[in-house]
């Protein structure tokens, strides 16, 4: 009843939760009930110790705010759908860029394929880079956390490093990949593919359901198609790519 932020749910939200859970299979509902027991214990321990999960709340707020952007036809139904380079997609990129700057990233940019790239520099010049991140587009009627949690969690880590004035022996590069799901065009992993040198130029001539080519969508978004080959990374410059599993919705 206290909800994700401990501030309580409205009557309508409680009823919606019952409606969502009433047809759950038995094993699924048992797991949900156990999760709720754990949450109750967490809330009571936090109350007794005076602890507040400030970073967790911030990450939660980022998800809730970003979920306000959804493509036409879905937004009206309260559904989350963000497909490549739509108005909602570009609004998400702007918000992520703004939050990265607030977190203390030294460099923030939207690259030629629409990836949002934040870089927090190492303590010394010439250091290698730890890259992490995930995608911010969604499937149709998707969840709020799939992909985006993999962007926001490392952003929160950089925020704390910056707040404490700490630098690591390596650069941190957090990337909000522009596309993974292939919902608007019949091509997937556009953002990550550009970084690994696997962006297929033939994709640019694909058309969406409205007859808009990918090239036209990129140009409308102010992206420079000619710069896409320049995005390819050199593996020798990087330490690792920590994979982020997709969370349950």
Secondary structure, DSSP 4 states (H G I P E B T S, - for coil): ---TTSS---HHHHHHHHHHHTT--HHHHHHHHHHHHHHHHHHHHHHHHT---HHHHHHHHHHHHHTT---TTTGGGT-B---TTSHHHHHHHHHHHHHHHHHT-SEEEE-TTS-EEEEE--SSTT--EEEEEEE----TTB-SSTTTHHHHHHHHHHHHHHHTT---SSEEEEEEES-SS-SSSS---HHHHHHHT---GGGGG-B-TTS-BHHHHHHHTT--GGGGGGG---GGGEEEE---PPPP-
